[in-house]
């Protein structure tokens, strides 16, 4: 989650780009299609409305349906002139906003404090880095206070780029992708699910929503017993309101279709940031 002030300033920058493009388009059209007159439309419904061109005087000249192209030209000209007037007002408003906007916005006051002062404050808004650090500390405390040891440590035979031990080459791919994208995670962190401990492959901090989500990789789909256990595990997740597409990522492979790093990257970029 970007700081709100940064999101606001980014939007303003993008909107200024929109205004520049709109101005160029309007001016280019008016160079060759400008109409000095304007339209008046009278009538209570689309079927019965009458279109008049307002001439100097003022004098109202009825535009026949057969001459609707002229009406469209006048209307388009008026539209672009309105756009150009608006753009001038909007640019002035944006300039005034920039002058008044504080150098340190409210959502960045906390980050400007020295660490000792931060420790004394409960902030309204936490930057992503601070929120991730708090989440990591919470996970470490939970693990430290947990009575459940990581099962089958002898199965941790694969090593990630960060030197972490995992159980499969596919889990190496997932862990590396998460780390490269700067996503905070825990591997096989204990989770009490329906009064029983389980160890999701990856417990992930999603910074954009400040939520904890889970990633399970199912890599032995050729094994019927494994598939049966997998279905039961997914059902248990669902009963705990941990659902695919919401807060549960599931990936799969078998002997014929192997898991790849490009697929891992797509999941990380789509669901984990």
PyMOL commands that set and color helices and strands:
alter all, ss='L'
color gray80, all
select helices_A, chain A and resi 4-33+65-100+106-112+115-118+128-145+153-155+169-180+224-239+261-272
alter helices_A, ss='H'
color red, helices_A
select strands_A, chain A and resi 38-42+50-55+59-62+158-159+165-166+185-187+190-193+196-199+202-206+211-218+248-252
alter strands_A, ss='S'
color yellow, strands_A
deselect
rebuild
show_as cartoon
